[in-house]
Amino acid sequence: MTAQVLNGVEVAEHIKQRVAARVSGLAEQGIKPGLAAVIVGDDPASKVYVGSKVKTCEALGLYSEKHELPGTTTTEELLALVNRLNHNDAIDGILVQMPLPKQIDARRILEAVDPAKDVDGFHAVNVGRLVQGRDALVACTPAGVIELLDYYKIPIAGANAVVVGRSDIVGKPMALLLLHRHATVTICHSKTRDLAAVTRQADIVIAAIGRTAMITGDHVREGAVVVDVGMNDATTEAEILRIFAEPERSKRLEVLAKRGRTLVGDVEPRTVAEKAAWLTPVPGGVGPLTIAMLMQNTLRAAEMRRGL
């Protein structure tokens, strides 16, 4: 058996087309959903992410603003900007790019965002609404995973699902979304005893623990669906030889020679692909869905704020 690919790029394009059509419909009513992206400091990866989000807004017909603040910004200064954006009626979604510089209290910032504009789905109000199964803005990555499973018509109701990782951003909301779709959900983490024995019971494995190629073929039963949320750097030839089979191995060795690193997930595709029925690639799996779902959340925020 060789796992079929869960193509996140294809699903993300499907989501973006759906958003663009709805945005076009709102434009006829004089409504243009707006996203404000806030970045503090000069982190290169954060700049790339924010630039990509703003560019996607423009492509789909959403209004966007980018607020770039110096790395010396204080918590109070950032709170003042968030407060202004909360009261700006042209803005439906506020995105504060993480990580923030150490002197800023990130939790205070996230809690200061108006829950109705919290398109990241991180505010305690939205998390609480998700727990209760009420209408809420949900964290983009786990919401994107549900879209991926639905697109490929993978049954969730009645499935045994194991989420490996318990972060507030992915693991916990992922488990809740699966639970609301009637899966039987187990959450595993760094303290789980005999992880492989647990994950081998799963119809669906969501790997979101942030450890390079930690989930191997030994962790997966025949015919499982494996979704790799991990984004890690492999920096040695030995890692690539372990993680990848040919022809992907040769491609990754070329990337390593050019860049000194290559993006890998929490799943070891060389062994998992031999047992799983479906597997997401990294890159090209869950990553593209995150930005697509951010656009969908901005649209939803605009509609919810107007009672549409």
ABEGO torsion letter per residue (X at the ends): XBBBBBBAAAAAAAAAAAAAAAAAAAAAAGBBBBBBBBBBEABAAAAAAAAAAAAAAAAAGBBBBBBBBBAABBAAAAAAAAAAAAABAABABBBBBOBBBAABBAAAAAAABBAAABAAGABAAAAAAAAAGBBBBBBAAAAAAAAAAAAAGBBABGBBBBBBEABAAAAAAAAAAAAAAGBBBBBBBAABBGAAAAAAABABBBBBAGBBGABBAAABBBGBBBBBABBBBBABAAAAAAABBOAAAAAAAAAAAAAGBBBBBABBAAAAAAABABBBBOBGBAAAAAAAAAAAAAAAAAAAAAGX
